[in-house]
Amino acid sequence: MTWRESIFKRCKENLRARTLQEIISKELREAQLNKLEAESAVDYAKSVVTYNEQRIGRLQKRLIEHTTGGESV
């Protein structure tokens, strides 16, 4: 197959009407990828929340330790 035939074949393939099964399969793959990305974002957000909860606790403890007489602010 020549370069010209190859290009023509690819153009023809890109312009043909897709079957219902092809459309559904493509959307399913996109939905699965989006779900994986969202799950990764949730994991990251949970770790940020946990980090900041621990940080707040540590800072509150240090603040109490360094106030006069150990009084909370």
Summary of the structure (lengths in Angstrom):
residues: 73
radius of gyration: 28.5
end to end distance: 79.8
largest distance: 87.3
contacts: 133
relative contact order: 0.05
helix: 86%
strand: 0%
